[in-house]
Amino acid sequence: MESNLPMGAASYTSGDSLKLAMLPLYQARGWLRFLGVMSMIEAFINLISIVGIIVAWLPAWLGILLFQAAGDAERAYLTDDAMLLQAANRRLKTYFILRGVTILAQGAIFLLGVSVFGTLGFLDALT
């Protein structure tokens, strides 16, 4: 019979539901740390540019959130601590909300730029 348990969870019993809930985050902790470090590098690159100084704090904050979520997930899995799992999920929630707002803001700025420069280009073509 085929098991519906995630990879690495075949030895768990039904009493280990907390461990099963933590397993995906625990397995992804390396990727969370990698993305956190990449976000911090992006913040540094923004920081050394003149215009990027204004927004350099955002990728740094996102990187710290991911790094902290990875640490919380690892400690939660190793200690069976539901509060640490909740902390990791809370940090990921904040990360995804901030990332979504950032993407929406970038899209709005792009559309504004296209409309302004498109209008200026059209007006210039008329003269």
Secondary structure per residue as TSV (DSSP state, phi and psi in degrees):
chain	resnum	aa	ss	phi	psi
A	1	M	-	360.0	140.0
A	2	E	-	-82.9	139.0
A	3	S	-	-93.9	141.3
A	4	N	-	-95.2	7.1
A	5	L	S	-74.7	148.8
A	6	P	-	-66.3	160.2
A	7	M	T	-57.2	135.2
A	8	G	T	87.6	-0.2
A	9	A	-	-111.5	10.5
A	10	A	T	-64.6	-25.7
A	11	S	T	-89.6	-0.2
A	12	Y	-	-84.6	150.7
A	13	T	-	-100.7	177.7
A	14	S	G	-65.9	-20.8
A	15	G	G	-75.8	-7.6
A	16	D	G	-99.8	34.5
A	17	S	H	-64.5	-33.3
A	18	L	H	-64.8	-43.1
A	19	K	H	-62.2	-40.4
A	20	L	H	-65.8	-36.4
A	21	A	H	-67.9	-31.7
A	22	M	H	-83.4	-19.5
A	23	L	H	-56.2	-47.6
A	24	P	H	-61.3	-42.2
A	25	L	H	-66.5	-39.3
A	26	Y	H	-61.4	-42.4
A	27	Q	H	-69.5	-27.8
A	28	A	T	-93.5	5.5
A	29	R	H	-60.4	-34.7
A	30	G	H	-65.2	-41.5
A	31	W	H	-68.2	-36.7
A	32	L	H	-62.2	-43.3
A	33	R	H	-65.6	-41.8
A	34	F	H	-59.9	-48.1
A	35	L	H	-65.3	-34.0
A	36	G	H	-63.5	-44.5
A	37	V	H	-65.0	-41.5
A	38	M	H	-63.2	-38.0
A	39	S	H	-65.7	-38.3
A	40	M	H	-68.1	-36.1
A	41	I	H	-65.4	-41.1
A	42	E	H	-60.1	-40.6
A	43	A	H	-62.7	-41.4
A	44	F	H	-63.8	-43.1
A	45	I	H	-63.4	-41.2
A	46	N	H	-63.4	-37.5
A	47	L	H	-64.6	-34.7
A	48	I	H	-82.5	-8.9
A	49	S	S	-92.7	156.3
A	50	I	T	-70.0	-48.8
A	51	V	G	-72.2	-34.6
A	52	G	G	-68.6	-15.3
A	53	I	G	-58.4	-34.6
A	54	I	G	-64.2	-37.6
A	55	V	T	-111.5	7.4
A	56	A	T	-64.6	-25.7
A	57	W	H	-67.2	-30.3
A	58	L	H	-66.4	-52.4
A	59	P	H	-64.7	-29.1
A	60	A	H	-65.1	-44.7
A	61	W	H	-62.4	-44.2
A	62	L	H	-62.2	-40.9
A	63	G	H	-64.1	-41.7
A	64	I	H	-64.8	-41.4
A	65	L	H	-58.9	-45.0
A	66	L	H	-65.5	-42.1
A	67	F	H	-63.5	-43.2
A	68	Q	H	-66.9	-38.6
A	69	A	H	-62.5	-40.2
A	70	A	H	-62.4	-44.6
A	71	G	H	-64.3	-42.4
A	72	D	H	-62.8	-42.6
A	73	A	H	-63.3	-41.9
A	74	E	H	-64.8	-47.6
A	75	R	H	-65.3	-37.0
A	76	A	H	-62.6	-43.2
A	77	Y	H	-67.2	-42.9
A	78	L	H	-73.1	-27.4
A	79	T	H	-109.9	0.5
A	80	D	T	55.6	42.2
A	81	D	-	-101.1	110.7
A	82	A	H	-67.4	-30.0
A	83	M	H	-67.8	-36.3
A	84	L	H	-68.6	-36.3
A	85	L	H	-63.0	-42.7
A	86	Q	H	-63.2	-39.3
A	87	A	H	-63.1	-42.5
A	88	A	H	-62.1	-44.3
A	89	N	H	-66.2	-36.5
A	90	R	H	-64.2	-42.1
A	91	R	H	-65.3	-40.8
A	92	L	H	-66.5	-36.7
A	93	K	H	-60.0	-47.0
A	94	T	H	-61.8	-42.1
A	95	Y	H	-58.3	-50.4
A	96	F	H	-68.6	-34.6
A	97	I	H	-64.8	-48.2
A	98	L	H	-62.0	-40.5
A	99	R	H	-65.0	-41.6
A	100	G	H	-63.9	-44.9
A	101	V	H	-62.7	-39.8
A	102	T	H	-62.2	-44.2
A	103	I	H	-64.3	-41.7
A	104	L	H	-62.7	-42.5
A	105	A	H	-64.6	-41.6
A	106	Q	H	-63.5	-40.3
A	107	G	H	-63.4	-41.9
A	108	A	H	-65.1	-42.5
A	109	I	H	-64.1	-40.3
A	110	F	H	-62.0	-48.2
A	111	L	H	-63.8	-38.7
A	112	L	H	-62.3	-45.0
A	113	G	H	-62.8	-43.2
A	114	V	H	-63.6	-43.1
A	115	S	H	-68.6	-41.7
A	116	V	H	-66.7	-50.8
A	117	F	H	-72.3	-29.4
A	118	G	H	-66.7	-41.8
A	119	T	H	-65.9	-43.1
A	120	L	H	-62.8	-39.5
A	121	G	H	-66.2	-38.6
A	122	F	H	-66.9	-43.3
A	123	L	H	-65.0	-37.2
A	124	D	H	-66.3	-35.3
A	125	A	H	-69.1	-27.5
A	126	L	H	-74.1	-26.5
A	127	T	-	-89.4	360.0
